[in-house]
Structures are given as C-alpha cells and as structure tokens.
Amino acid sequence: MSKSKQLSFAVHRALTGVAIATAASVPALAQDAPREVEEVVTTGSRLPVDTNLITTSPVTTVSADELKYSGVTRVEDLVNDLPQIVPELTSNDSNGSTGTATLDLRGLGSDRTLVLVNGHRMGFGDPFALAPDINQIPGNLIEQVELLTGGASSTYGSDAVSGVVNFIMKDDFEGFQVDIQRSGYQHDNSAGEAQARIADRGFDQAPGDVTDGETLNVNVIMGMNSADGRGNVTGYLGYRDIKAIRHSERDYSACALRNADNPDTGATTQGAGTCGGSSTIPTGRFTDFGAGAGVDLTLDQSSGDFVDRDGLLYNYGPLNYFQRPDERFTGGLFANYDLSDKFQAYGEFMFMDDRSLAQIAPSGAFFVTNRLSCANPFLSAQQLDAIGCNDPTLVDADGFVPMYVGRRNVEGGPRFDDLQHTSNRSLVGFRGELTPNWNFDAFINFANTRLTEVYNNDLSITKVTRALDAVNDGSGNVVCRSVIDGSDPSCVPWNIFTPGGVTQAALNYIDLPLFSKADMEMNQGVAFVSGDLTDAGIKFPSADNGVQVVFGLEYRDESMVFDLDNGYNNGDGAGQGGATADVSGAVLVKEFFTEAKIPVVEGAPWAEALELDLRYRTSDYDTGVDADTWNIGGSWSPTNDYKFRASVSRAVRAPNINELFAPQTLGLWQGTDPCAGASPTLSQAECAATGVPAAFYGMVPASPADQYNAVFGGNRNLDAETSDSFTVGVVLTPESWAAGLTLSLDYWQIEVEDAISTVGQEFVINRCATAGELCNLINRNPVNGNLWIGSSSVISTNVNIGKFEVAGWDVNATYATDIGNHGLNFAMRGTLLDTWDDQPVPGGVVNDCVGFWGSDCGRPRPEWKHTFSTTWNTPREGLDVIGAWRHVGEVKEFSNDRFSVDGQNYFDVSASYYMDDLFGGETTFTAGITNILDEEPPFSGVFNTAPFSNGNTIPGTWDPLGRYWFLGLTHSR
C-alpha cells in the first residue's frame, strides 16, 4: 500500500472511529498528536474561537458519519433519536400532515427551535407549520450537526428560545462522489392480542410477514477548485423515492383502537383497547339522536330494509398511510472565491422539490343533513315507516322528518392530500479584513417556498344535501328537487337507500376536489464587523489576549400569501371540519446586535483560561412588538483537563405570520366530552355551565370516534413570547489520567412566559364547569348540547397566555482506546428530564408532564432517554462494525394514568467496508439493521390524534414500522 493510500485509509479509520463517538464538544485525540490551534465560528456566536476551548453554552455535535452509518435517508430520523429532541412532524404522519419534517428541541415546539444552515436562517416550511422543512437539507452533504441548548436570540434573533440546530455543510469539496442507498422495513405480524381485537370486530387481518416501504436514495457531490487556486465550487444533486406503507400492513394498526376500562382496577391500561371506528359507515347510519322516533338504523344489504345499527362501526384505519409515499429532488451549490488576499465572496444556493401523498379513509356524509324527505322515491314503505314518516307528530309541514345521515363514500375511494413543496434558498455574501484587527461579513439571504395542494375525493356538503333530497318529476323519473326548482340543474340523486344504488354519475356530482397554494418568502440582510482589541490595549492585565467585539445590523422581511379555493373558503368539504379562509401577511423587523468575548485570566496556576461572553440584541417589529435580548456566559478552565461553563440569557419569539394572520377554522380535537353520554362525569349544574340544556343532561351525544370540533386560528394582537434560560456544566478531558475519555455534564433550565398557544379543549370545559372561567369559549349545539356536529365547538385561537418551565441534565461521554493496532470507541448521549411544567392559564393548574403524554402534555416526555454506541475498527483492514442501543423511558397517559408504556429499547447494528482502490477511487460499502429485534411500538391510547400520532402509536418517539434494513455504497474519486 502506498504512503498516500495508507494516509487515506488512516483518515477513514479515524473518521469512522469518531463517527459514533463524537458526543461532547471536544473529541478524544491521540496523546502524541500535536496541539493545533484552529479558529472557527461556533454555533451561538459570530466570533471566531479556538476549537481547543469550550463554548459557554452546551453544544452537542453529530458527525456526518453518524448519518451514514445509521442508514437513515431522512435527516429528521437521525436527529429525532437524540435525547434533546422531541419528535414532531415526520414522514410517518398522514391525517393532518403538512408533508414537511420539523425539529423540536426540548419539546417546546418546532416554532421555538431555530434551524440554520452554515449559521444562516432557513426559509418557511408550510403555511400551517412555518418551521423550516429539513427535507431541504441534503444529508450526504452534511459535515456535522450542532445542537445548542438555551436562548440564542441575542445572536440570531427571534425563534431561538429552546436553542439552535445548525447544519454545517461540506462547502469546500474537490472531486466526485456518488452515494446510492436502498432501504426498507421488514416486520413479522405476530401480535396475538392485536389480532384477537381485529377478529372480535370481524375486520380484515394484516398479512403475516411483510417487507415494504422501500426507499431509494441517490446523491451526487461534485466539487472543483478554480484554476488559480483562489476559489471552490461544490455542487450536489439528489433524488429520493419513498414507497407507501398502509395501516393494513401492520396488525397493531390494522384497526383504530379505542380505550376500554380494566375490570379489575377500574382504570384503562395499555393493551385494554378494543377496535373502534367511525359510525359513518358504508351501509349508512340514519339516526335522529333522540329528537324524533329515537331510531339508530342502517341499511341491510340483503333485504334492503332499515335495521337497527346495533353499534356497527367502520374501520377507517387500514387505508391510512403509516409511511407517506414521497418523491424528492434536491440540488444546489456552495461557492467561495478570494477576490484578494483580504476579501472573499461566497454564496449558497439550495433547491428542493418534494411531493408527498397523505392518504386517509374515504370521505362521507358526516351527518351534514338533519332531516329526510318522506317524498323521496328511493325510500321503501318499510324504510318510511322506520324513520317515522307514518307518524304525523314527527313529519313537519314540508314533509320532512328529523334524521341525521352518516354515510361513508367507499365507492369513491380514499381521500388523499397531494402536497408539493418547492423551495429555493439563495445567499450571497462578502467577508474580509478591514484592518489587521477588524473584519467584516455581510450577506443577503433569500428563501422562498411554494406549496401546491390538491385534496382529492372529498364530498361537497352542498351537493350531498341536494343529492339526498330526491323527488319524482311527475313523469316517473327520480331527480333532485334542485332540478325541479332550477337551483341546481346538474344535480344527480345519491341513492344510498338501496343496496348497490349509488351510480357513477352521482359520485361525479358529489365529488369535491379542493385546491390551495401558498407562497412564503424571507428576505434577510445582515452586516457586522468583528474586532480584536488586543493591540489597542483593551484587555485584562491577567490575560494575554484582549477583548473581541462584534457590532452588527439585521433586516428581515417575512411574508406569506395563502390562497384557497371556494370549497375550502366556504367550508363545503364534508371531511374538512369547517371553512378555511385565505390568509396573507408580512412581518418586518430591524435589529441591532453586539457581542463581546472577554478573556479575564489566561495561563494562571488556578486558571488556564477564564472568559466572559456577553451578547445583546434589540429588535423593532412593524407589528408593534419591541424586544431586547441578551446573554451572559462564562467559562473557566482550571487546567486543560477540567472546564466549567455557565450562561444566563433572555430570548424572545415574536409571533409569526401564521399565528398573526392564520384564518380561523373549524377543526377536530381528540378526547372526551365530560358532559356527553348516558353517565356524564360532571354534574348537571357543571354541565349546564358549559352550555348543556337541562333537559339533555345524560342525553348529550358522544362522538363515536372521540373527535370533537374546535375553532383554531390566528390573532393579530399577539405580543412576543419571552424566555429566560440558565445553563451550567462541566467538561472533562483528563488526558493525564484517562486518555481518550471526554465527558460533559450540563444542567439546563428554560422558562417561557406569555407563550403563544391555545388552551386545551378539555381544560376549557373542566375549567368552565368547576371555576366558571373560560365559559365563553364553549359553543354547544343549542338543541342537544353536542360538540361534534355542525358548527358547535370549543374556541381555541392563539393567545399570549401560557407558561412553560423545562429543566434537565445532559450527559455526553466518549471513550476511545486501542486494542492492538485497532480502535474501539464508545459514545453515550443521555438526557434526564427534571421538569416539564405547562401552565395553560395564569393562576391555573400546572401540568407536570415529566414521564407523561396526552391531551394536556402533548407528545411523550420520558424522564430518561439515551443513545449508546460502540464502534469497532476490526482486524480486517477497512471493516468497521457499529452497534447501538437506543432507550426511551417509561411514560404514562396524563389523564388518570390510564395508560402506562414501559421503557422501550431498540438495538441497531451496522458495518462499513472501505476499499481505497476500487473502480479507480475510494469505495465504502455500508449495511445495517435498526430495531434488529423487530420491536412493536406501544399503543398510544386516547392520545391517538393527528398529526403527531398515527397507527395507534406515536411515530418518531417509538419506532413505528418494525425492523429497518439498509444497503449503501459510496464511491469517490
């Protein structure tokens, strides 16, 4: 082997050794390696620092090789496994999906996590989830990912409340590299309890052994230096194709589960669920909900008669996507060129076109009518009698009887939302040296995202109502009444009263495709100067280096135009839950920021280094919001082996366009109405306070699907959120007595006030009932008090009302050692969650969510979560083996501890084989399996609501699809 190839191989071994081991801020280095000083700009600061020193705030680093050897093709899958991240929107969402992927640091929401590329802001993701869509980020071009905990608004502006996730890209590549990976899932459907539930309902079972959800990922990187050696251009192209997986392919998701009481304890426990479903069934549900003859009927497919429904439900789960099909194209370039010895021009361009399909069960007539005509020719004599047409006390003056109709449109096929996001981001900047001690950097950053959406196979409420009102035209023809009176000559009757009576013409008439489009832009300009004041004598006598400062200005203009068609605007989609209005708005902010890094002591016997870090920013928004943010940090290194750090900061999150200008719409929330059903959990007086008519106490209809209406939307009078963060930690790099070990321990605390949020619907109902507060937010049906039919709802618009306090401990450890001539590396990342308090209303109940999930706590927040990995550089030249253990701690469902999920453990294994002279270049083969034991996800119980839950579990928190395999090849020259 030549010396150059030996060096190439050694570098590869070093990288793979650190791939999984890089957990703390300082990697383990060989003892005889020279101590080189390199200056870089780290996440959380605009000043260059010595990489051998520690930042004042905790930063966790993920290397590019971790992404490669994990086998994931979606960047969010890797980052979501980190203990600091609470998974949010992923590709495993379907109902309510935006088609994007977002990140949530510390579980405070993706809108409180700032996502950067090379330290620069990304653009918007989607009009309903404005947080950046990390589908835009090419995984194969990632150099490393840095996660900074704590408020960083003083450095980057709004949104950095819980911290920052910074994707640092390979922007100085030379050569050619191609990455090809094929991956997918394999699962053995052997969950006997789940299969028994399905059999009890008579639903279709999932297949036995499945291999599905294949993904093809192809990426190319090309880079070259300029002929004069003063510049570089690095370009990339990427293609990804993800195949769909439906709920029907897994036994634990093949039916929609509901809760059931444990007969021994009176509580609902994991595994006690039964297959539920929707009462909007293919054979139709015809009921007056007690307002007329007191009937609950369906169509018998054999006799054609109306018979008692007898609790018949529709299994809406099987057709839902568990993994959305997705096709993505990416491309871009990073370039820099030295205009002179002191000035450099640089630029970034990123493009993405992503199309994803979100499929759910067929639409239907979701009780959109409240009466039926006794003159409908499709109704038989038996049917007319069954619904009360022969009882003159029930027939009104127009010949109608009170009757709600729920009928699933299985003939029309499943609904699917066709979501296409096209984004581009362009950045151009200049940086350089003004004087030997002063530098400058100025750039403009433009980002645009366009959404094109087509929602297919919904039904028109208006047309369904007309199509159900059929009459005889006097010539023996059955037509719509609207044809006779001329209000809708194109109407075609929808015959759901006769087996096989639905015609294609009727389906074509009632079908309602829905269209929307959005255009979201961000224009940012930043300019700052940084200076070293050492030569000016501005320094502490006890330090060799002087104060470093930054002064800068920022301008940011964000806008959105969201246009929807008439079907959305008028709320005519039967499966939409209400009207959605167009929205447009813009927010402009002007900011000044400054930063100072102050060495206090250097080279003293008791302090190798003692340093202060000060930052300040003032922001002026054209919405009337003014904000000041700051950070005070410090680090102390008694020796090179011990380093202590601490920081306190004030951060803000200004209301974004969606929160300010989003239309107020009628949607669904998952849970229970404590005043519904035959045995309400609240008293008659308490239910009366929430709007239940006295005569209907104990008779309020409960939603069969546990879904109720709520009004969601924006508020133009919102103020900024404020947060105070505190971090303190220690980093150990004990080269003198434990060479190869790096250990960091950090405590962090974040308190958010005036949080922009909505108040939980069940909380509103209970607060009204018990304290007489928030009752104006409840709008029950005035007839029978329900909260799920028509426009009845709980008001849940955005307000500055909430308060959060979260705190915990992060531990990061790496250890690198040699076994003979071969390396063994260990790495562990863990987070102990100490506090996660949510106070929705000032003075109200504080929800302690550590170890819980559910309607008042949101997604699971385990007390402990960790990843542990080992990398072995085997005696076989070029072969490395990586094993990993991922643990998600025990959690309980928040309401009465009804569900308890044990801690989940996942074991992964992968291997890479490096060849330095194959096909004329360097080649690496990778293969692996994650969740090698094919662990099934736990049942999420009552908190089975979109978009964070899907398939009776919570994807992202738990592995949802079974065993994942991958095969990859990387070739470079």
N, C-alpha and C positions, 0 to 999 in steps of 0.2 A: 504494500500500500504506500503510495507516495506521501510525502510530508503534508502536501496541501490537502489530500484526501483524508489523511489522519486528522488534520485540524478540523476539517468539515465534519468528520464523524464525532470528534470530541465535542464540538459545539452542539451537535444534535443531542448527544448524551446529556450534556449539561442542561439543555433546554427541557428535555423530557423529564429530567430529574426535578427540575423546578416547576414543571407544568402543574403538577398537583400540589406541590409543596409550598408554592407562593401564597401564603396566607397573611403574613404580617407585612409591615411596611418595609422591613429590611430582610432580604433573603440571606440564607446561610451561604458563606463563601469559604473556599479552601483557605487554610491557615497561611500558606506561603504565597497567596495571591497578593500582588501589590495593591496598596490602598489608593485607588484612583479617585480623583475629585471631578465629578461631572455636575454641571448646573442644568437643571430642568425647571419647568414651571409645573408645579403640582396642583392637583385639584383643590380648590378652596383659596387660591392665592394667584395674583398676577405677577408676583415677584419670583425671579429665579432663586432656587435654593440648592444647597449642597445635598446631593442624594444620599450622602452618608449621615445626614442629620434627619431628625424625625419631625413630622408636622405637628402642629399644636392641636389638631383635631384628628380623631381616629379615621384612618383610611384603610379600607380593605381592597386588596388587589387581586384580580382574576386574570390569569395569563391566557394568551392565545391558544397554547397547547391544551389547556383545560377544556376549551371549547372543542378542539379537535378530538381529544380522547374521550370526551363524554358522548360523542356521537350525535349530539343534537343538531338538527338543521334549523331550528328556530331559536334565536338568541334568547328569547324570554324563558325557554325551558331551562337553560343553564343558570341564568340569573335568579329565577324563581326558586331554585334549590338552595340559594344562600340563606342562612338563618336570618339575615337582616331584612329580607324581602318577604312581604305577604303577597302571594299571587293574586293578580287581578284579572284583566281581560286576557284570554288566551285563545288558541285555535280550537279548544275543546268546548267553547261556548256556541250555542246555536240560537235558542229562543231569546230575543232581545240583543243579539250580538251586533256589534258595530263593524265587525270584520277587521278590527285592529288588535294590536297587542300592546299593553301598557305595563309600567313598573310602579310598584308601591313600596317605598322604603319605610319600614317601621309600622306599616298598616294604617297610616294616616291618610291614605288615598293617593292615587297617581297624580292628582292635581296639586299635591303638596310635595311632590318629588320632581326636582329639576333634572332633566335629561340633556346631556351635552354630547357633542362630537368634537373632539380635539379642543375642548374647553369653550365651544361655541354653541349657542342655543339651536335646538331643532324647531321645526315648524309644528303646526297643529296636526292632530291625527284624524279626528272625525268631529262633526258638529255636535254629537251627543257625548263624545269623550275627547275633549280637546287636548289631553295629554299626548305627547309625541308618540307616534306609532313606531315601535322599534323594528317593525318589519322593514323599515327603510335602511337599516344598518346591515351591510354585507358582513356576515360572520367570518368569512375567510380572510377579511382584511383587518380584523381587529388585532391590534398589538397587545392591548390589555384593557381591562375594565377597572375603574377605580370608584369605590363607593365611599363617600364622605358622609359621616353622621353629624347632624347638628345644623342649625340655621346658617345658611351661606348667602343670605340676601345682600349682605354688605358687599360681597364680591360680585355676585351675578344678578342681583335684582330679585323681583318677585318670584314666588313659587318654591324657592329653596328652603322650605320650612322644616321638613324632616331630614333633608340632606340633598346630596347630588349624586347622580350616576353619570360618570364621564367615560365615554367610549373613545379610546385613543387608537387611532388608525395607523396602519403602515403607510406612511406618506413619502417614503424615500426608497422605493423598491427598484431593483435593477434585475432584469431578466424576464423569464416567462414561467408562470406556474399555473397548473390546472388541477382542480380538485373535483373528484367525482365521488358521490356517495349514494348508496341505496340503503334504505332502512324501512322498517315496518314493525308491526306488532304481531305477537302470537299469544293466544290465550286458550286455556282449556276450561270450557264452561262446565264446571263441576260443583257449583254452589247448590247443594241439595235443598237448603232452606228456601233460596230464591226460586228454584224450580218448583218446589211444593206450593209456594204462593201463586205462581202462574197457573199451575194445574187447578188449584182451588177455584180460580176465576174462569177456567176454560179458555185462557188466552194461549196464543202460539208460543212454543218454547224456542229458545235460542239454539243454534246449531251446537254440536259437541265441541269440536276443536276448530279454531279459526285462525287464519293467517291473513291479515288485512291491513288497510291503512298505509300502503306503501308510499314512500316518498323518494323522489329522485331530485338530487341537488347537484348542479354543475356550476362551477365558478372558475373564472379565468382572471389572473392578475398579470399585467404587463407593465414593465417599467423600464425607463431608459434615462441615462444622463445626457445632458447636452454635450455637443462636440467640444465646447470649451471648458467642460467640467464645472460650470457655474450653476447648473440647474438640473432639475429632475422632474419627470412626469411619470406618475403612477396611475394606471387606469385599471378598471375592473369591469367585468360583465358577469351576471349571474342569472341562473334560471332554477326555479324550484317548483315542483309539481307534487301536491299532497292529495292523496285519494281519500274519499269519504269513508267514515265508519258510522253505522246507524246504531241506535239503541238496541235494535232487534238482534244485533250480533253479540251481545253480552247478556248472560242470564240475569245478572244483578241489575240490569237496566231495561230488560225486555218488557217490564210493566211499570207504570207510575205508582210508586209506593205511597201509602198514607200511614199515619200513626195509628196505633192501637194500644189500649190500656193493658198493662200487665195484671192479670187476675190475682197474682199473689201479693203484689205491693201496691197496686192502685196507681202506679206510675207507668209511663211509657218508656220502654228501654230499647236499646239497639237490637234489631232483629225481630221486634214485635210488630213491624209494619205489615200491612196487607196491601195487595194490589188494589189500587183505587182507579180513578179515571174521571172522565167527564160525563155528565148527564146529557150533554148534547151528543146524541147517539145516531148512528146511521139509520135506524128504523124510526127515528123521531121521538121526541118527548113532547107530549101535549098535556099541559097542566095549567090550572088556574091558581095554583099556590094558595088554595083555600078561599079565594074570593068568589067562587061560583059554586059548582056542583061538588067541589072537593075531590077532583079527579087527578090522577097522575098516570097517563096512558102512553102506550107505544103501539106501533103497527106490527101485527103478527104477519110474518112473511108467508105463512101457509094459507091462512084463511082470509087475509086481507081485513080482518076486524081490528078494532081498537081493543087492546087488552091491558091489564094492569102492568105497569113498567116493572114492578117488583124489584126495584133497586138496580136495574140494568145500567151498566156504565160502559163507556167507550175507552179502550186502552189507547190513549193518544201518544204513548211513549215510543213504540217501535220505529216509526218513521222519522223521528227526530235525529238529527246528526249528533253523534258523540265526538266526531272529528270532522270539521268542515273541510270540504274539498277547496283547494286553494292553488292558484297559479300565480307565480310572481316573477317579474323580470326586473333586474336591477342593473344599473350601470353608473359609471362616474369616473372622476379622476381627481387626483391631488397633485398640485404642481407648485414648484418654487424656483425662483431664478434670482441670482445675485446680480443686481444692476451695477453694483460696485462693491468694493471691499466693505462698505459700511451700510449699504441699503439692499434690501431684498423684497421682491414682490412674491406674493403667494396666493394661491386660490384653491377652492374646493368646489366640486360640482357633484351632486348626488341625485340620481333619478330612480324612481320606483313606480312600477305599475303592478298593482295587486288586485286580483279578482277572487272573491270568496263567496260561496253559497251557504246560506244558513237555512236549513230546512226543518220544518215542524209539521205537525199533523194537519190534515185538511181543515179548511175553514168551515163555516156553517152559519145557520140562522141561530145566533146565540140569544134566543128569547127577545128578538128585535120587535116582535109584534105582541100585543096584549089582548087581541081579540080575533075571532074567526067568524066568517060569514056562514050563516046557516043555508045560504043560497048557493054555496059552492057545489057545482055539479060533480066534482070528484069525490065528495063525501057520500058514503053509502048510508042507507037507513040505519044500520047498526051504529055507525060512527056518529051520525047526527044525534041519535038518542044518547050515546055515551057521553057526549060533550055538553048535553043539556039543552039541545035545540027544541026538544019536546016539552020543556018546562017554561011556560010563559013568564015566570018570575025571573028567569035568567036572560031572556032574549031582550035586547034593547030595541029602541024604536027603529033602528036601521037594520034590524035582523041579524045582529051580531051577538055572540056570547063571549064572556071573558075567557080568554085562553092564550097562554104563552106557548110559543112554538120554539123548540130547540131541535135542530136537525143538522147532523154532520154531513158535509158535502163530500162523501167518499168518492162519488163518481167523478168529481173534478180533480182529484189527486191532491197531494200535499202542498202546503204553502212553501214557497222558498223565496228568500230575500237575496237578490243578486246585487252584491256590493262590490263596486270597483273604485279603488282609491289610486289616484295618480298624483305623485308628489315629486317636486324638484326643489333642490336647495343649492343656491349659488353664493359663494363667499369670495370676495376679492379684498386683499389687504396689502399693506406695505409696513415693513418694520425695519428698524435700523438704529444706527448710532448717531446721535446729535453731537455729542462731545464724548471724550473718553469716559465720562462718568454718567452720562444721560442717554437713555434710549427711548425710542418711541414705537408705538404699534397702533395702527388704525385700520379698521376694516368695515366693510358693509356686508350685511348678511341678509339675503332674500330667500324666503321659503314660501312655497305655495303648495297647497293640497286641494285636489278636486275630487269630489265624491259624485258618482253617478249610481243611483239606486233604482232598481225595478223590483217591486214586491209583487210576486205572481200568485195567482189562484186564490185571492181573497174574493169575498162576495160583497155586492152592493146592498146596503141596508134598504135603500130606497127601492131598488128593483126587486129585492126579495119580498118586501111588503106588497108591492104591486102584483108580483107573480103569484103570491098566495091568495090574492083576492080575485078568484076566477068566477065567472058567471056564464050563463047561456045567452048567446047573442040573439035568440029567437028563431034561429034557423038550424038549431041542433048543433052548433059549434060552441066549444068551450073556449072562451077568450078572457083576457084580463078586463076587469072593469075599466081600467085606464084606456083600453082600446075603444070601449063604447063611448066614454065621455070625452075622448080625444086628448086627454092629458099626457098619454104616452102610447102612441100608435104602434111602437115597436115591441111592446111588452109581449112576452111568451109565458103562459101559465107554467108554474112549477108544481107538478103533481107528485107530492110526497105522501099522498093518502092511498096510493095503490102500489102494491109490490111491482117493481120494475117500471113505474110510471114516469120516471124522470127522463126527459128527452135531451138530446144534444143541443137542440135549439134553445131549450130552457137554460141549460148550462152556459151556453154562449151569452145569453141575455143577462144572467145574474152575475157573471164573472166580472171582477173589477181589478185589473192591474193598477198598481199605484206607482207613481214616479216622483223622485226627488233628486235634486242636485245641490251641491254646495261648493263654494269657492272660498277658501280660507288663506289668508296671507299674513306674513310677518315681514316687516322691513325694519332692520336694525342697523344702527350706526354706532360704532364705539371707537373712541380715540383716547389714548392715555400715554403719559410719559412716566418713565421709571428712572430713578436716580440713586446713585451711591454717594453718600455724603462724607465718606471717609476722608477724602483729600481736603474737604472743607473743614475738617476738624470737629464735625458734629458727631461725637461718639463718647461713650463712657471711657474713663481712664482705665478701667479694668478690662476693656475689650480691645482687641486689635482692629476689628472691623467696625465701621461706622454705621449709622442709620441708613436704611434703604427705604425709599418712599415711592408712592405711586399717586398720580393725580390724573383723573380721567372724567370724560363726559360720555353719556349714552343717550341715544334717542331710539325709541321703539314704537312702531305703529302696527297695531294688530287689527285685522278686520275679518269679517265673515258675512257672506250672503248665502242664505239657505232658502231655496225655493222648493215648494212642494205643489203637487197638482191639486185639482179641485177635490178629488177623492179624499186626500189627506186633509185638506183645508176644511172640508165640510163634515169630516168625521163619518164618511159614508162607508168606510171599510168595516165589515162586520167583525173582523178579527183584530182590530186596532185599539179598541177600548175608548175611542173618542177622537175629537178633532185635533189636528196639529197645524198651527199657523206658521206662515213664513216668518223668518227672522233675519234681521241684518243689523249690524252694529260695528262699531270701531272703538278702540281704546288707544290713546296716545299717551306716552309717558316720557318725561325728560328727567335725567338724573345726573347727579354729580357724585363721584366716589373718590375716596382716598384710602391709602393703605400705608402702614409703616411697620417695618421689621427692625427691632432694636436689640442688637447684641448688648447684654449688660455685663456679663463676665465671660471671659474665654481663657482657657489654659490655667485656671487656678487649681490648687490642690483639692478643693472641695467642689469645684465646678469646672468640668471640661468645657461646658457651654451652658449659659443661662440667657434666655432670649425672650423678648416680648413681641407679640404680634397684635397690631391694632388696625381695625378697619372701620370705615364709616361710609354710609351712602344716604343721600336724601333724594326722594322721588316725588315728582309732581305729576299727577294724572289729570287728564282733561275731564274725567268723570267727577272731579271734586275731591278725590282721595289724595291726601298728602301723607308721606310716611318717611320716617327716619329709622335706619337700621345700623347696627354696629356689632363689632366682635372684639373681645379682649381675650387674647390667648397667651400662653407662656409654655416654654419647655425648659427643662433642667436636666442636664446630663452630669451627674457627679463623676462618672467615669465613662469610658466607651462601652461598658457593659450594662449600664443602667440609664434609662432615660424616662423622665416623668413629663407628663403633658397635661394641660388643663385649658379649658376655654369656657367663656360665657358669651352668649350672643342674643341679639334681638333680630328676628326675621319677620317678614310680612308676606302675605299672599293677597294681592289685590284681586277683587272679583274679576273673573274672566268674562269674555263676551257671552259665552253660553249661560253663565249664571246671571248676567245682567239682562240679556235680551232673549233668552230662550222662551219659546211660546209656552203658554200654559195649556197642558194637555191632560186628557183623562187616560190613566194607565192602570196597571194592576199591581197589587201587593199581595204577598203570600203570608198567610197566618190565620187567625181565628177572630171572629166577632164574638165577644163575650156575652152579647145580648141575643145571639141567634140560637136557634134550635129549641127543642122542647124543654130543655133544662138549662137555662142561662146561668152562667157563673156569677153574674151581677144581679143585684136585687131589682125589683120592679122600679123603685124610686131612682136607683142609679141608672138603669136603662132609660128611664123617662128623661133624665138629664141629658142623655146623649141623643134624644130625639125619637125614641121608640113610642108609638101611640099606645096608650094604656090598654086598649082592647087587644093589642097584638103581643103583649108580653107572653113569652113562651111559644109564640107562633111566628116569630121573625124567621124567614127562610135563610138557611145557612148555605153558603156556596158549596156545591159538591166537590169542587176542585180546590177548596180552601184559598180561592183567589177573590180579592175584593177591589173595588175601584178607589182610586186616589187621583187628585189633581196635582200634577207636577209642573214646575215652570220657573221662570226667572223673576228677578226683582231689581229694578233699575236704581233703587235707593240703597243698595248694599254698600257697606264700608269694608275696609281691608281687615283681614284676619291678622292677629299679631301672635307671635310665639317667642318664648324665651327658652333657650337651650343651655344646658350645662354638661360638660364632659370632663372627665378626669381619668387618667390612665397611666400605665407604666409599660415600658418595652424593655425586655431583657435580651441582650445578645452576648451571653457570657463566653466569649472566645477563650478566656483564660482558664475556665474550669469546666465548660461544657461546649466544646467546639461543635458547630453545626446546629446548635439549638437557637431558635428565635421564638420568643413568647411575648405576647401582648395581652394585657387585661385592661379593659376600659369600661367605665360606668358612664351612662348617658341618660339624660333626662330632658324631655321636651314637653312644654306646656303651651297649648294653643287656646287662645281666648277669642271671643266673637267669631267662632268658627261658622263658616257659611255652610249650612246644612239644612236638611228637612227634619222635622220631628217625626219619629216613628209612629205609624198609624195606630198600632195597638196601644202605644203610650198615650197618644192623644185621647183615645176612647176611655182608657182607665183613669187618666188624669181628670178628664171631664166628670166621670162618674164619681170619683172619690173626693176631688177637691174643687169641683165646679170651675176649673180653668180649662181654656182651650176649646170650650164647647162650640164656639163659633166656627171651628174648623171641621165640624161634622155635619154633613148634609145627607140625612137618611131619606129613603123613599117615604113620602108622606102617607102612603096608603098602608103599607105593611112593615115599614121600618128597615128594609133590607139595605145593604151597602154594596151590592154587586150587580144589580140590574138597572139599565138605563143610566141616568146621569147622577145617581146617588154616589157619594164619595166622601173621602176624608181629604181635606185640603193640606197639601204637602209642598208648598212652594218654598223657594230659597229664602232664608233669613239669617241675619247675624245673631245667633242665639246659643250655639253650642260651645262646649268647653271640653278639651281633651288633655289628659296628662298621661304620658307614657314614659317608662323608665326601664332600664335593664342593664345587663352586663354582657359585653362581648369578649370572647376569648379566642385568640388566634395563636396557633402554635405550629412550628415546622421543626423537623429534625432531619438532618442529612448526615449519613455516615457511609463508610465504605466497608464492603465485605470482599476482602482481597482487592482485586482491581475493578470491582463492580460496586455500584451505588445502591443504597436503599434509602428512600426518602419517605417521611411520614408528614402528614399535614392534618390539622383539625381546625374547623371553624365552628363555633357554637355561640348561641345567644340564650341567655337566661332572662326571660321577661319578668320583671319585678312588678310593674304597674302598667295597667292599660285601663284608665278610667274615662268613661264617657258620661258627661252630664248634659243631656239634651236641652234642658231648660234651666236657667239660673234659679238656684234655690231648690231645684227638683232633685229627684233621686239620682245618685251617682251609680252607674253600672260598672261594676268591677268585672272586666272581661278577661282577665288572665285565666287561661285554661278553658275558655268558653267560646261558643259561637251561637248564632241565632239571630232572631229578629231585632234584639236590642244591642247586639255586639257585632253583627256582620259576620265576616269570614272567620274561620278558626284562628285563635290566637294562643297556641300552645305555650306552656311555661318554658319548655326547653326544646330546642331544635339544633341539630348539629349535622355536619358532614365530616367524615373521617376517611382519609385515603392513604394508600401506600403505593409507591412506585418502585419497582424493582428493575434495575438495569442488569439483566440476566447475563450469565457467562456466554450465552450465544450472542455473537457480535451483531449489534443492530437491533436486538429484540428486547423490548421493554414490556413489562406487564403491570397493569394498574388495577388495583382493587379499591372499592369504595363502599362505605356504609353510610346511608342517609337515615336519619331518625327524625320523626315528627312526634312530639309529645302528646300525651293524653289530653283530650278536650271533651267538654260536656255541652249539651244544648242548654242555652241560658235559662229558658223558661222552666223552672221547677226541676232542673237537672234531669229532664225526661230521657235524654239520650246521652250515653257515655261511650266515647270511642277510645279504645286503648291506644297506647303509643304505637305508631306504625314504623316498621323497619324495612328498608329496602337495601339490597345488596347488588352491586354492579361490578362487572369485570370487563376489562378491555386490554388489548395488546396492540403494539405497533412494531413493525419491522422495517428498518431503514436500510436501504441499499444505495451506496454512493456512486455507482456507475452502472445504471440500468437505463436502456433506451437513450443513452447519451446524456444523462443527467442524474439528479438525485431523486429517489423514489421512496415514498413511505406508504406502506400498507397498514391500514387500521381495521380492527374488527372488535366488536364488543356486544355485550348484552347488559342492559339495565333492568332492574327488578327481575333478577335472574330466577327468583323463586316464584314468579308469577303471582304475586300477592294481589288479592282483590281489594278494591277500595272500600272503605266503610260507608255505611248508609248514613246520609246526612239528615234524615228525618224531616221535621217540619220546615227547616230552612232549605227547602228544595226549590228556590226561586231563581229565575234568570236575573242577570246574566252570569252570576258567579257560580251558580250550581247547575248541574246538568247530569242526567242519567242517575238520579238518586244519590249523587255524591257531589263533592266539590273538587273539580279538576284543578290542578296546579298545587293545591295543598297536598292532595294524595294522588299517587299515580293512578289514572283512571282506566287504563286500557289493557293492563297486563304486562307481559314481557315485551321489551323493546330490543330489537336487534339492529345492527348496522355494519356495513362493509364500506370501506373507503379507500381511495387511492389519491395520493398527492405526488405530482411529478413536476420538478422544476429544473430549469437549466439557465 
